[in-house]
Amino acid sequence: MKFILLAIPVVMIFANVFATSKTDDMVLIKAGPVKLGAPDKNSLVGPAIYQVDGFWIDRQEVSNEDYNRFIKATGHKPAEFADDDEFNAPDQPVTGVRWADARAYCKWAGKRLPSETEWEKAARSGDGRIYPWGNKFKAQNAYLSGEVPLKRADYPSQDTTPWGLKGMAGGVSEWVSDVQIASGGVCGRGMSVEPAFVTRDQSLFDKLLSEGGKLARFAPACNVGGKGFAPEIVARNQKLSMTLARLGKPGWGMQKCAYIKGNNFSGRPHMTKLTNRMWDYTDTYAEFVGFRCARSQRK
């Protein structure tokens, strides 16, 4: 398996204007502009303002108990560690699932996988925090060391966002919906993008925010190979990459890859930053990768 592991912290705080509502198992994240990303190639392009529509997201990762109900109802193949007593406790987050398995479960549950922007907005609580508890790394605040997943009920209480989401810094890492194609050992056709306007000038972001976050949905203007590209060009390239990924055939020499967010019980400390992005091929699985589901807000 190949992962992208490096993330650079960007600490930016602004008013928490995204109030949430709760159901029994999901949290509503209201629509609005939000500051996401970090100035490195291993995260969302940023820091930048993204416009994210309203959505619901699971409060916790999908458990083995949840996933087993799906298996019994549909006849879907069990998770790879279903017979392993160290990984199959009912309240442990399900692992050993491929991207397509996660997507199938969410569809069966009337939901879908969250996008990377949705996952990061929910995890960072709308105020740009780097960890669920704030902006300073504290290893004891999340389950970051062990041999097997911890039961969800036993997660450190500090690994809970102000919006009530649990286990987004530790526990297991999570598949998100974003699909690309891997090229040259990089997920996303090997295209490394850097914002053209990375700045510490808070007034610029305040201006964008006051204007409703009027920025391209995918990314701000970027530099690729030393050349500047407008947001719409970046968006078009990303859309093309995702289309090729979905249409890709083995004979084309392309492999689908998907992004993974959040640290896990066997991860490295720097992976705990909520901006951090990893990836793997969609047809692989790991003992430390699970998922949670989302659902678009009904208008």
N, C-alpha and C positions, 0 to 999 in steps of 0.2 A: 504493500500500500504506500501511496505517496501523499504526503501532507504538506501544506504550507503552514509554518508554525510561528513566524515572526509577526509581532504587532508592536506598533509604537504608540505610547499613550498620548492622548490629546485631551487635556482637561479644560472643558469649556462649560460654563454654567449659565443658564438663563432661567427665567421664571417657569415654574412647572404649571403650564396652563392646560394640561391635558387630563382633566378629571376622568376617573374611571367609574364604571358601574360593574356589579358582580352578579353572576348566576351561580348555581351550585358548583359548577366545575370549570367555568370560563370567566375571563375578565374582559370587559369591553375597553378597547383603546380607541378613543375618539379621533376623528379625522383632524388633520391640521399639519402645518409645517413643523419640521423638527430637524435639529442639527445632528447629523450622523457622520460616521466615517472617520478616517485618520489619514495623515499624509504619508502613506506607504502603500505599496502595491499589494499587500496582503490583507486588505480590508476594503470596505466600501470606499469609493472615491470621496475624499473629504479632507478636513471637516467642511461640510457643505449643508445647505438647507434642502431637505427633501420634503415633498408633499406626499403624505401617506394617508390613504383613505381609511375610514373607520373599520375596525375589525374586532372580532372576538378571538382570544387565544387561551388555550388550556392553562389552568393555573399550575399544573404539574405535568411532568413527563408521563407518557403512556406507560402503564405498568404491565407486568406479565399477566395479571388477572384480567385487565382490560383486553389485552391482545388475545388471550385464550378464548374470550367470548367471541371475538371476531373469527378465530379459527373454527370454533364449533359451529358458528352460524353460516360460514361460507365454504368451508373445506379448504381454505387457503393453506399453503405449506406453513408449518410451525416455524417459529424463530429457531435459529441455528443452535441455540443453547437451551432449548426447551427441556432436554433430558439431563442437563447439568445441574446438580443440586446446589452448586455455588452461585448459579445465575437465574434460577427459575422460581425463587420465592414470589408469592403473589404480589407483594408490595414493592419489589425491586422494579426499577424501570426496565422495560423490555430492551434487550440488545440482541445482536446477531441478526439484525434485519437490514435488508438492502433498501435502497432509496425507493424502489418500486413497491416493496412490501409496506413501507411507511405510508406511501401515497395511497395504496389500496385500502389500508386500515382507515385512514382519514376519510376517504370517499365513502366507505361503508358506514362510518359514524356520522355521515352528513356534513363533513368538514373537508379540509384540505390542509396541506402543509403550509406553514407561513412562509412568506418571502423573507429574504435576508433583511430588507428594510423594515418589515413588520417586526421580525424577531428582535432586531436591535433597538427599535423604538420602544418596544415593550420592556426590554431588559434594562434600558437606560432611563426609563421613567420620564422621558421627555425633557430632562434637564441636563443632559450631556454627561452624566456621571459615568465613571469608568468601570465601577463595580456596583453590584446591587446595593451595597451599604455606603457608597460614597466614592472618593477619589484616591484613597490610600490603600495599597495592597496589604491585606491581612490574611495570611495563609490559613489561620484557624477558622476563618469565617465561611469557608466552603470545604466540601469533601474533596480533597485534592491528592490524597495518598491512600493506597490500599491495593488489594489484589482483586476485589470483586465489587460490583455496585452495592451501594448502601441502600437499605430500604428507604423509601421516600419519607416516611414518617420520622426517620432518624437523621435527616439532613440538618446541618447547623441552622439554627433559627435566623442567623445573620444573612444567610443566603436566600433572602426574601426581599423583593423589591418593594418600594413604597406602594406600588399598585397591587401587591399581593401575589406576585408570581414567584414560584419557588424553584430552586435548583438551577438557576441560569448561569451561575459562575462555576459550579462544580457538579458532582454526581456523574452524569454521563453527558457527552457532547451530543448535538442534535442535528439531524438532517433538516435542511430548509428546501424550499421548492426550486430555487434557482439552478437551472441546468445549463451547462456549457459543453464545449468539447475540449478534450485535452490535446495539447500540442507541445512537443518539446518538453514534456514533464511539467507543464503549466496548465492549469484549468482556465480556459478562456482563450484558446487559439494563440497562446503565448503572447498576448498583447498586454504589455505593462503600461498602465496609465497613471499619471500624476497630475493633480490639479494645477492649473496654470496660475491660480491666484491664492495659493496657500499663504495665509497672512495671520498675524496676531492682532490685526486691527479689528477690534470688536465692533466698531461702528459699521463696518461693511456688512457683517452678519446681522446686526440690528436693523440695518436698512433693508436687507433682503427679507427679514422676518416681518418687518412692518408693511412690506409690499405683498404680503401673503405668500412668501417663499416662492416667488415667480422665477423658478429655475427649472431647467430640464428635469423631467422625472427621473431619468437614469443617472445623469452626472453633470457637473459643471464643465466648462471648457477645459480640455485636457491637452497635455503634451504626450505624443506617442512618437518615439524615435526622434525627439528633438523638434518635431513639427507640431504646430498648434491645430487643434480640431475643435470645431464648435460643438455644443451639447447635442444638437440633432444628429451630427455625424457619429458621435460616440454611441448615442442611442441606437442608431441604425446598425452600426457594427455589432453591438451587443445583441440586437434582435436577430441579425443574420446568424451570429454564432449559435444562439439558442435554437433557431430554426434548423440549422445544419445538424445540431446535436440530436434533435428529435427525428430527423430524417436519415441520420448517419447509418451506413451499412458497413459491415466488417471489411468488405472489399475496398472501401474508401480509405482504409487505414486510420479511421477516426474512432475515438472512444468517448462515450458520454461521461461527464463528470458532474458532480453536484457539490454545493458548498455545505459546510458543517460549522455550526456556531456553538460557543460555550465550551468551557474546559471540562475535564473529567477526572476520575479517580486515579488515573495513571498519567496525567498530563504534566506539562512543565509550567512553572509559575507564570511566565509571561503570557500563556494562553488564557489566563483568567480574565484578561481585559475583554470587555464586552464588544469592543471593536474588532477583536481578533477573528480571522477567518481561516478555516482549514478546508480541505477538499479531499474527495476520494472518487474513484470510479463508481458509477451507479450500480454496477453489478457485484460490488464487494460488500463485506460486512465486517464489523469489529465488535469486540467484547465491551468496548467503551463508547459505542455510538448508539443512541436511541432517537427519540423524537417526541414532539408534542404537536397537536393540531391547531388549526385556526379556522375561522369562518368569517366571511365578509359580513359587514354590518348591513342588515336589511333596512332599506330606506323607506 
